[in-house]
């Protein structure tokens, strides 16, 4: 019986040793898994910081580019309008005589056409108003006038100031006189 107790004790001790070894074996992979997780987390944090830095640089570059476009974006339009300004300067340097006064109006008409052409190249268009049905999206009705003809009711009968579209968007509505039914 004493022998059995010794064997039982030895078996128990061996079992305890085996259990301890199993626990150690189980613990080691857990440590490795934790180390792997920590490594993955560190890599992801590093990637996140890199992406955040890249995004900040992108925002800074975009802001700089927008500022540049705002400062120099009108350069093309200015270059197209400068010849018009040159023509105004030449016209105003001429001493008025009977002949030059007559030609002055012809010259002003030519300069207006040149200016409109330069602005048209930038997407500017006149709003055709006279004879059109009044549309508050394109016309600013500042006056009205009774009309005898019913067909002219709610129609633009006079344009007091030209309206313009820039790339199909109204930048200034036409200031108009609208016919109203008597």
C-alpha angles and dihedrals in degrees: 000000000000086000091053091050090052091050092046090049091048091048091049091049091048091048090050090050090049091049090049090050091049090050091049091049090049092047094051095060090046089056089048091049090049090048090050091048091049090049092049091047091050091049092049092048089051091049090048092052090048092050091047090051091048090050092050090050090049091051091049092048092047092050091050091049091050091050090050091050091049091051098042103022093096092052094098092050092046090052090054093048097046093079088054090053089048090054091050090052092050091048093050093049092062115100110237116252130155091267096044092049091057091048091044092075092047089051093048090052090051092049091050090052091048091050093048090049091053091049092045088058087059092052100267117145132178116242109236104225115156111092093012124117110261110265117181089207090066105017134060105206106211099158138025133199130196112247130199096209111076089209089068094053111116089008127124106251099174137017115219095179128013117246124215140208121207111203090340093309120114109246094169126007119225113262103228148175112231128207116235129195114257 
